[in-house]
Amino acid sequence: MTEFLATDEGTEKKLSWEAFIKQEVLNFLIQHNLQSINVDDGAGKKGVIKRTAKGDYSVQITSNEIL
């Protein structure tokens, strides 16, 4: 699954799953002051972000690909 992010010029920019988790989902977690968040695209890709005791963020990204 490829996400698309609209830019100011109206063009679309492809955003990889990893970039989506590390940017959009992380920003959402921070803005809403959440401790953790799980994201699943329904096609085998998953992402988990958790706030550590030190205040850092732990990011886990998994994918299931057919070769």
PyMOL Python script that loads the backbone (N, CA, C, O; Angstrom):
from pymol import cmd

cmd.read_pdbstr("""\
ATOM      1  N   MET A   1       0.841  -1.167   0.000  1.00  0.00           N
ATOM      2  CA  MET A   1       0.000   0.000   0.000  1.00  0.00           C
ATOM      3  C   MET A   1       0.887   1.231   0.000  1.00  0.00           C
ATOM      4  O   MET A   1       1.777   1.364   0.840  1.00  0.00           O
ATOM      5  N   THR A   2       0.650   2.110  -0.920  1.00  0.00           N
ATOM      6  CA  THR A   2       1.383   3.363  -0.987  1.00  0.00           C
ATOM      7  C   THR A   2       0.439   4.495  -0.648  1.00  0.00           C
ATOM      8  O   THR A   2      -0.638   4.609  -1.234  1.00  0.00           O
ATOM      9  N   GLU A   3       0.827   5.317   0.277  1.00  0.00           N
ATOM     10  CA  GLU A   3       0.037   6.476   0.658  1.00  0.00           C
ATOM     11  C   GLU A   3       0.433   7.647  -0.240  1.00  0.00           C
ATOM     12  O   GLU A   3       1.560   7.710  -0.732  1.00  0.00           O
ATOM     13  N   PHE A   4      -0.486   8.554  -0.444  1.00  0.00           N
ATOM     14  CA  PHE A   4      -0.203   9.747  -1.207  1.00  0.00           C
ATOM     15  C   PHE A   4      -0.406  10.947  -0.312  1.00  0.00           C
ATOM     16  O   PHE A   4      -1.370  11.014   0.451  1.00  0.00           O
ATOM     17  N   LEU A   5       0.500  11.885  -0.411  1.00  0.00           N
ATOM     18  CA  LEU A   5       0.465  13.079   0.400  1.00  0.00           C
ATOM     19  C   LEU A   5       0.357  14.271  -0.541  1.00  0.00           C
ATOM     20  O   LEU A   5       1.213  14.458  -1.405  1.00  0.00           O
ATOM     21  N   ALA A   6      -0.685  15.076  -0.381  1.00  0.00           N
ATOM     22  CA  ALA A   6      -0.859  16.246  -1.240  1.00  0.00           C
ATOM     23  C   ALA A   6       0.132  17.329  -0.838  1.00  0.00           C
ATOM     24  O   ALA A   6       0.352  17.569   0.349  1.00  0.00           O
ATOM     25  N   THR A   7       0.718  17.970  -1.814  1.00  0.00           N
ATOM     26  CA  THR A   7       1.647  19.060  -1.542  1.00  0.00           C
ATOM     27  C   THR A   7       0.960  20.382  -1.836  1.00  0.00           C
ATOM     28  O   THR A   7      -0.163  20.403  -2.340  1.00  0.00           O
ATOM     29  N   ASP A   8       1.622  21.473  -1.526  1.00  0.00           N
ATOM     30  CA  ASP A   8       1.046  22.796  -1.732  1.00  0.00           C
ATOM     31  C   ASP A   8       0.762  23.077  -3.203  1.00  0.00           C
ATOM     32  O   ASP A   8      -0.167  23.817  -3.527  1.00  0.00           O
ATOM     33  N   GLU A   9       1.553  22.492  -4.087  1.00  0.00           N
ATOM     34  CA  GLU A   9       1.372  22.741  -5.514  1.00  0.00           C
ATOM     35  C   GLU A   9       0.220  21.920  -6.089  1.00  0.00           C
ATOM     36  O   GLU A   9      -0.106  22.062  -7.268  1.00  0.00           O
ATOM     37  N   GLY A  10      -0.401  21.066  -5.278  1.00  0.00           N
ATOM     38  CA  GLY A  10      -1.504  20.252  -5.752  1.00  0.00           C
ATOM     39  C   GLY A  10      -1.046  18.933  -6.355  1.00  0.00           C
ATOM     40  O   GLY A  10      -1.878  18.134  -6.785  1.00  0.00           O
ATOM     41  N   THR A  11       0.252  18.689  -6.396  1.00  0.00           N
ATOM     42  CA  THR A  11       0.746  17.427  -6.925  1.00  0.00           C
ATOM     43  C   THR A  11       0.807  16.410  -5.808  1.00  0.00           C
ATOM     44  O   THR A  11       0.840  16.768  -4.631  1.00  0.00           O
ATOM     45  N   GLU A  12       0.823  15.145  -6.176  1.00  0.00           N
ATOM     46  CA  GLU A  12       0.879  14.090  -5.173  1.00  0.00           C
ATOM     47  C   GLU A  12       2.303  13.573  -5.042  1.00  0.00           C
ATOM     48  O   GLU A  12       3.027  13.464  -6.032  1.00  0.00           O
ATOM     49  N   LYS A  13       2.691  13.263  -3.843  1.00  0.00           N
ATOM     50  CA  LYS A  13       4.014  12.741  -3.553  1.00  0.00           C
ATOM     51  C   LYS A  13       3.830  11.381  -2.896  1.00  0.00           C
ATOM     52  O   LYS A  13       3.082  11.262  -1.926  1.00  0.00           O
ATOM     53  N   LYS A  14       4.504  10.348  -3.412  1.00  0.00           N
ATOM     54  CA  LYS A  14       4.391   9.024  -2.821  1.00  0.00           C
ATOM     55  C   LYS A  14       5.089   9.009  -1.469  1.00  0.00           C
ATOM     56  O   LYS A  14       6.186   9.543  -1.310  1.00  0.00           O
ATOM     57  N   LEU A  15       4.439   8.395  -0.516  1.00  0.00           N
ATOM     58  CA  LEU A  15       4.977   8.283   0.826  1.00  0.00           C
ATOM     59  C   LEU A  15       5.019   6.807   1.181  1.00  0.00           C
ATOM     60  O   LEU A  15       3.981   6.146   1.199  1.00  0.00           O
ATOM     61  N   SER A  16       6.199   6.283   1.461  1.00  0.00           N
ATOM     62  CA  SER A  16       6.338   4.873   1.777  1.00  0.00           C
ATOM     63  C   SER A  16       5.691   4.574   3.129  1.00  0.00           C
ATOM     64  O   SER A  16       5.433   5.479   3.923  1.00  0.00           O
ATOM     65  N   TRP A  17       5.435   3.297   3.373  1.00  0.00           N
ATOM     66  CA  TRP A  17       4.827   2.885   4.640  1.00  0.00           C
ATOM     67  C   TRP A  17       5.709   3.313   5.813  1.00  0.00           C
ATOM     68  O   TRP A  17       5.210   3.827   6.814  1.00  0.00           O
ATOM     69  N   GLU A  18       7.021   3.100   5.687  1.00  0.00           N
ATOM     70  CA  GLU A  18       7.951   3.471   6.750  1.00  0.00           C
ATOM     71  C   GLU A  18       7.911   4.973   7.008  1.00  0.00           C
ATOM     72  O   GLU A  18       7.876   5.402   8.161  1.00  0.00           O
ATOM     73  N   ALA A  19       7.915   5.761   5.961  1.00  0.00           N
ATOM     74  CA  ALA A  19       7.863   7.216   6.118  1.00  0.00           C
ATOM     75  C   ALA A  19       6.527   7.651   6.721  1.00  0.00           C
ATOM     76  O   ALA A  19       6.487   8.569   7.540  1.00  0.00           O
ATOM     77  N   PHE A  20       5.439   6.999   6.322  1.00  0.00           N
ATOM     78  CA  PHE A  20       4.122   7.309   6.868  1.00  0.00           C
ATOM     79  C   PHE A  20       4.100   7.082   8.385  1.00  0.00           C
ATOM     80  O   PHE A  20       3.587   7.914   9.134  1.00  0.00           O
ATOM     81  N   ILE A  21       4.655   5.958   8.828  1.00  0.00           N
ATOM     82  CA  ILE A  21       4.686   5.650  10.262  1.00  0.00           C
ATOM     83  C   ILE A  21       5.564   6.653  11.001  1.00  0.00           C
ATOM     84  O   ILE A  21       5.165   7.191  12.034  1.00  0.00           O
ATOM     85  N   LYS A  22       6.757   6.904  10.472  1.00  0.00           N
ATOM     86  CA  LYS A  22       7.713   7.771  11.162  1.00  0.00           C
ATOM     87  C   LYS A  22       7.361   9.250  11.102  1.00  0.00           C
ATOM     88  O   LYS A  22       7.879  10.035  11.896  1.00  0.00           O
ATOM     89  N   GLN A  23       6.502   9.642  10.188  1.00  0.00           N
ATOM     90  CA  GLN A  23       6.140  11.053  10.076  1.00  0.00           C
ATOM     91  C   GLN A  23       4.705  11.301  10.531  1.00  0.00           C
ATOM     92  O   GLN A  23       4.474  11.909  11.577  1.00  0.00           O
ATOM     93  N   GLU A  24       3.758  10.834   9.752  1.00  0.00           N
ATOM     94  CA  GLU A  24       2.357  11.146  10.011  1.00  0.00           C
ATOM     95  C   GLU A  24       1.849  10.528  11.315  1.00  0.00           C
ATOM     96  O   GLU A  24       1.223  11.214  12.124  1.00  0.00           O
ATOM     97  N   VAL A  25       2.115   9.248  11.519  1.00  0.00           N
ATOM     98  CA  VAL A  25       1.615   8.574  12.718  1.00  0.00           C
ATOM     99  C   VAL A  25       2.330   9.098  13.966  1.00  0.00           C
ATOM    100  O   VAL A  25       1.693   9.325  14.995  1.00  0.00           O
ATOM    101  N   LEU A  26       3.636   9.288  13.880  1.00  0.00           N
ATOM    102  CA  LEU A  26       4.385   9.830  15.020  1.00  0.00           C
ATOM    103  C   LEU A  26       3.884  11.228  15.383  1.00  0.00           C
ATOM    104  O   LEU A  26       3.723  11.534  16.564  1.00  0.00           O
ATOM    105  N   ASN A  27       3.639  12.071  14.393  1.00  0.00           N
ATOM    106  CA  ASN A  27       3.112  13.414  14.656  1.00  0.00           C
ATOM    107  C   ASN A  27       1.741  13.342  15.325  1.00  0.00           C
ATOM    108  O   ASN A  27       1.451  14.119  16.234  1.00  0.00           O
ATOM    109  N   PHE A  28       0.894  12.408  14.875  1.00  0.00           N
ATOM    110  CA  PHE A  28      -0.424  12.225  15.474  1.00  0.00           C
ATOM    111  C   PHE A  28      -0.291  11.824  16.937  1.00  0.00           C
ATOM    112  O   PHE A  28      -0.994  12.360  17.794  1.00  0.00           O
ATOM    113  N   LEU A  29       0.605  10.886  17.228  1.00  0.00           N
ATOM    114  CA  LEU A  29       0.830  10.411  18.591  1.00  0.00           C
ATOM    115  C   LEU A  29       1.281  11.559  19.491  1.00  0.00           C
ATOM    116  O   LEU A  29       0.792  11.701  20.612  1.00  0.00           O
ATOM    117  N   ILE A  30       2.201  12.367  19.008  1.00  0.00           N
ATOM    118  CA  ILE A  30       2.724  13.492  19.784  1.00  0.00           C
ATOM    119  C   ILE A  30       1.641  14.556  20.010  1.00  0.00           C
ATOM    120  O   ILE A  30       1.476  15.051  21.125  1.00  0.00           O
ATOM    121  N   GLN A  31       0.911  14.900  18.952  1.00  0.00           N
ATOM    122  CA  GLN A  31      -0.117  15.941  19.053  1.00  0.00           C
ATOM    123  C   GLN A  31      -1.230  15.566  20.021  1.00  0.00           C
ATOM    124  O   GLN A  31      -1.798  16.434  20.684  1.00  0.00           O
ATOM    125  N   HIS A  32      -1.543  14.283  20.104  1.00  0.00           N
ATOM    126  CA  HIS A  32      -2.636  13.838  20.961  1.00  0.00           C
ATOM    127  C   HIS A  32      -2.144  13.277  22.297  1.00  0.00           C
ATOM    128  O   HIS A  32      -2.924  12.715  23.067  1.00  0.00           O
ATOM    129  N   ASN A  33      -0.845  13.434  22.565  1.00  0.00           N
ATOM    130  CA  ASN A  33      -0.232  13.040  23.831  1.00  0.00           C
ATOM    131  C   ASN A  33      -0.563  11.588  24.204  1.00  0.00           C
ATOM    132  O   ASN A  33      -0.961  11.305  25.334  1.00  0.00           O
ATOM    133  N   LEU A  34      -0.393  10.676  23.243  1.00  0.00           N
ATOM    134  CA  LEU A  34      -0.669   9.260  23.448  1.00  0.00           C
ATOM    135  C   LEU A  34       0.597   8.540  23.893  1.00  0.00           C
ATOM    136  O   LEU A  34       1.705   8.990  23.599  1.00  0.00           O
ATOM    137  N   GLN A  35       0.439   7.432  24.594  1.00  0.00           N
ATOM    138  CA  GLN A  35       1.573   6.615  25.027  1.00  0.00           C
ATOM    139  C   GLN A  35       2.007   5.639  23.935  1.00  0.00           C
ATOM    140  O   GLN A  35       3.198   5.367  23.783  1.00  0.00           O
ATOM    141  N   SER A  36       1.043   5.110  23.172  1.00  0.00           N
ATOM    142  CA  SER A  36       1.374   4.174  22.096  1.00  0.00           C
ATOM    143  C   SER A  36       0.274   4.189  21.055  1.00  0.00           C
ATOM    144  O   SER A  36      -0.849   4.625  21.309  1.00  0.00           O
ATOM    145  N   ILE A  37       0.626   3.701  19.878  1.00  0.00           N
ATOM    146  CA  ILE A  37      -0.342   3.611  18.790  1.00  0.00           C
ATOM    147  C   ILE A  37       0.048   2.427  17.903  1.00  0.00           C
ATOM    148  O   ILE A  37       1.229   2.197  17.644  1.00  0.00           O
ATOM    149  N   ASN A  38      -0.955   1.684  17.443  1.00  0.00           N
ATOM    150  CA  ASN A  38      -0.774   0.549  16.532  1.00  0.00           C
ATOM    151  C   ASN A  38      -1.481   0.871  15.225  1.00  0.00           C
ATOM    152  O   ASN A  38      -2.619   1.340  15.229  1.00  0.00           O
ATOM    153  N   VAL A  39      -0.809   0.620  14.107  1.00  0.00           N
ATOM    154  CA  VAL A  39      -1.381   0.885  12.794  1.00  0.00           C
ATOM    155  C   VAL A  39      -1.261  -0.384  11.958  1.00  0.00           C
ATOM    156  O   VAL A  39      -0.209  -1.023  11.947  1.00  0.00           O
ATOM    157  N   ASP A  40      -2.327  -0.751  11.261  1.00  0.00           N
ATOM    158  CA  ASP A  40      -2.365  -1.948  10.430  1.00  0.00           C
ATOM    159  C   ASP A  40      -3.077  -1.584   9.129  1.00  0.00           C
ATOM    160  O   ASP A  40      -4.191  -1.060   9.158  1.00  0.00           O
ATOM    161  N   ASP A  41      -2.441  -1.859   7.988  1.00  0.00           N
ATOM    162  CA  ASP A  41      -3.071  -1.518   6.714  1.00  0.00           C
ATOM    163  C   ASP A  41      -3.997  -2.617   6.190  1.00  0.00           C
ATOM    164  O   ASP A  41      -4.638  -2.438   5.154  1.00  0.00           O
ATOM    165  N   GLY A  42      -4.077  -3.752   6.890  1.00  0.00           N
ATOM    166  CA  GLY A  42      -4.957  -4.833   6.475  1.00  0.00           C
ATOM    167  C   GLY A  42      -4.373  -5.718   5.401  1.00  0.00           C
ATOM    168  O   GLY A  42      -4.997  -6.697   4.993  1.00  0.00           O
ATOM    169  N   ALA A  43      -3.181  -5.384   4.936  1.00  0.00           N
ATOM    170  CA  ALA A  43      -2.530  -6.169   3.882  1.00  0.00           C
ATOM    171  C   ALA A  43      -1.182  -6.705   4.351  1.00  0.00           C
ATOM    172  O   ALA A  43      -0.336  -7.063   3.532  1.00  0.00           O
ATOM    173  N   GLY A  44      -0.978  -6.760   5.675  1.00  0.00           N
ATOM    174  CA  GLY A  44       0.249  -7.335   6.209  1.00  0.00           C
ATOM    175  C   GLY A  44       1.256  -6.348   6.737  1.00  0.00           C
ATOM    176  O   GLY A  44       2.230  -6.749   7.374  1.00  0.00           O
ATOM    177  N   LYS A  45       1.056  -5.074   6.494  1.00  0.00           N
ATOM    178  CA  LYS A  45       1.993  -4.072   7.002  1.00  0.00           C
ATOM    179  C   LYS A  45       1.463  -3.524   8.318  1.00  0.00           C
ATOM    180  O   LYS A  45       0.291  -3.164   8.433  1.00  0.00           O
ATOM    181  N   LYS A  46       2.363  -3.467   9.323  1.00  0.00           N
ATOM    182  CA  LYS A  46       1.975  -2.985  10.640  1.00  0.00           C
ATOM    183  C   LYS A  46       3.033  -2.039  11.176  1.00  0.00           C
ATOM    184  O   LYS A  46       4.211  -2.140  10.836  1.00  0.00           O
ATOM    185  N   GLY A  47       2.595  -1.130  12.007  1.00  0.00           N
ATOM    186  CA  GLY A  47       3.514  -0.216  12.662  1.00  0.00           C
ATOM    187  C   GLY A  47       3.083   0.007  14.099  1.00  0.00           C
ATOM    188  O   GLY A  47       1.892   0.127  14.385  1.00  0.00           O
ATOM    189  N   VAL A  48       4.048   0.062  15.001  1.00  0.00           N
ATOM    190  CA  VAL A  48       3.789   0.302  16.419  1.00  0.00           C
ATOM    191  C   VAL A  48       4.763   1.373  16.890  1.00  0.00           C
ATOM    192  O   VAL A  48       5.968   1.277  16.660  1.00  0.00           O
ATOM    193  N   ILE A  49       4.229   2.387  17.546  1.00  0.00           N
ATOM    194  CA  ILE A  49       5.068   3.423  18.142  1.00  0.00           C
ATOM    195  C   ILE A  49       4.695   3.498  19.614  1.00  0.00           C
ATOM    196  O   ILE A  49       3.517   3.575  19.963  1.00  0.00           O
ATOM    197  N   LYS A  50       5.719   3.475  20.481  1.00  0.00           N
ATOM    198  CA  LYS A  50       5.508   3.565  21.924  1.00  0.00           C
ATOM    199  C   LYS A  50       6.454   4.605  22.509  1.00  0.00           C
ATOM    200  O   LYS A  50       7.596   4.743  22.071  1.00  0.00           O
ATOM    201  N   ARG A  51       5.962   5.330  23.502  1.00  0.00           N
ATOM    202  CA  ARG A  51       6.810   6.271  24.230  1.00  0.00           C
ATOM    203  C   ARG A  51       7.508   5.509  25.344  1.00  0.00           C
ATOM    204  O   ARG A  51       6.855   4.824  26.132  1.00  0.00           O
ATOM    205  N   THR A  52       8.828   5.624  25.417  1.00  0.00           N
ATOM    206  CA  THR A  52       9.600   4.931  26.447  1.00  0.00           C
ATOM    207  C   THR A  52       9.559   5.722  27.748  1.00  0.00           C
ATOM    208  O   THR A  52       9.095   6.861  27.780  1.00  0.00           O
ATOM    209  N   ALA A  53      10.050   5.107  28.816  1.00  0.00           N
ATOM    210  CA  ALA A  53      10.095   5.768  30.125  1.00  0.00           C
ATOM    211  C   ALA A  53      10.981   7.012  30.105  1.00  0.00           C
ATOM    212  O   ALA A  53      10.770   7.941  30.885  1.00  0.00           O
ATOM    213  N   LYS A  54      11.973   7.028  29.214  1.00  0.00           N
ATOM    214  CA  LYS A  54      12.877   8.174  29.093  1.00  0.00           C
ATOM    215  C   LYS A  54      12.295   9.302  28.246  1.00  0.00           C
ATOM    216  O   LYS A  54      12.880  10.382  28.163  1.00  0.00           O
ATOM    217  N   GLY A  55      11.138   9.055  27.613  1.00  0.00           N
ATOM    218  CA  GLY A  55      10.515  10.067  26.765  1.00  0.00           C
ATOM    219  C   GLY A  55      10.862   9.923  25.300  1.00  0.00           C
ATOM    220  O   GLY A  55      10.406  10.719  24.479  1.00  0.00           O
ATOM    221  N   ASP A  56      11.670   8.910  24.948  1.00  0.00           N
ATOM    222  CA  ASP A  56      11.990   8.638  23.550  1.00  0.00           C
ATOM    223  C   ASP A  56      10.843   7.858  22.915  1.00  0.00           C
ATOM    224  O   ASP A  56       9.917   7.431  23.605  1.00  0.00           O
ATOM    225  N   TYR A  57      10.911   7.675  21.601  1.00  0.00           N
ATOM    226  CA  TYR A  57       9.883   6.924  20.903  1.00  0.00           C
ATOM    227  C   TYR A  57      10.496   5.677  20.277  1.00  0.00           C
ATOM    228  O   TYR A  57      11.508   5.753  19.580  1.00  0.00           O
ATOM    229  N   SER A  58       9.875   4.536  20.533  1.00  0.00           N
ATOM    230  CA  SER A  58      10.292   3.257  19.963  1.00  0.00           C
ATOM    231  C   SER A  58       9.369   2.956  18.790  1.00  0.00           C
ATOM    232  O   SER A  58       8.147   2.956  18.940  1.00  0.00           O
ATOM    233  N   VAL A  59       9.956   2.700  17.617  1.00  0.00           N
ATOM    234  CA  VAL A  59       9.174   2.449  16.405  1.00  0.00           C
ATOM    235  C   VAL A  59       9.463   1.046  15.894  1.00  0.00           C
ATOM    236  O   VAL A  59      10.624   0.679  15.711  1.00  0.00           O
ATOM    237  N   GLN A  60       8.410   0.254  15.662  1.00  0.00           N
ATOM    238  CA  GLN A  60       8.531  -1.065  15.065  1.00  0.00           C
ATOM    239  C   GLN A  60       7.691  -1.080  13.802  1.00  0.00           C
ATOM    240  O   GLN A  60       6.521  -0.699  13.815  1.00  0.00           O
ATOM    241  N   ILE A  61       8.300  -1.524  12.710  1.00  0.00           N
ATOM    242  CA  ILE A  61       7.595  -1.597  11.429  1.00  0.00           C
ATOM    243  C   ILE A  61       7.781  -3.003  10.875  1.00  0.00           C
ATOM    244  O   ILE A  61       8.904  -3.499  10.778  1.00  0.00           O
ATOM    245  N   THR A  62       6.671  -3.639  10.514  1.00  0.00           N
ATOM    246  CA  THR A  62       6.726  -4.967   9.924  1.00  0.00           C
ATOM    247  C   THR A  62       5.958  -4.976   8.613  1.00  0.00           C
ATOM    248  O   THR A  62       5.045  -4.174   8.414  1.00  0.00           O
ATOM    249  N   SER A  63       6.327  -5.880   7.724  1.00  0.00           N
ATOM    250  CA  SER A  63       5.592  -6.019   6.474  1.00  0.00           C
ATOM    251  C   SER A  63       5.574  -7.476   6.077  1.00  0.00           C
ATOM    252  O   SER A  63       6.444  -8.250   6.475  1.00  0.00           O
ATOM    253  N   ASN A  64       4.600  -7.840   5.307  1.00  0.00           N
ATOM    254  CA  ASN A  64       4.448  -9.192   4.808  1.00  0.00           C
ATOM    255  C   ASN A  64       4.372  -9.079   3.281  1.00  0.00           C
ATOM    256  O   ASN A  64       3.383  -8.583   2.741  1.00  0.00           O
ATOM    257  N   GLU A  65       5.394  -9.531   2.608  1.00  0.00           N
ATOM    258  CA  GLU A  65       5.458  -9.409   1.158  1.00  0.00           C
ATOM    259  C   GLU A  65       5.496 -10.764   0.501  1.00  0.00           C
ATOM    260  O   GLU A  65       6.138 -11.686   1.004  1.00  0.00           O
ATOM    261  N   ILE A  66       4.818 -10.891  -0.615  1.00  0.00           N
ATOM    262  CA  ILE A  66       4.834 -12.130  -1.396  1.00  0.00           C
ATOM    263  C   ILE A  66       5.859 -11.957  -2.522  1.00  0.00           C
ATOM    264  O   ILE A  66       5.791 -11.000  -3.292  1.00  0.00           O
ATOM    265  N   LEU A  67       6.793 -12.879  -2.606  1.00  0.00           N
ATOM    266  CA  LEU A  67       7.850 -12.800  -3.622  1.00  0.00           C
ATOM    267  C   LEU A  67       7.620 -13.842  -4.682  1.00  0.00           C
ATOM    268  O   LEU A  67       8.400 -13.942  -5.629  1.00  0.00           O
TER     269      LEU A  67
END
""", "prot")
cmd.dss("prot")
cmd.show_as("cartoon", "prot")
cmd.util.cbc("prot")
cmd.orient("prot")
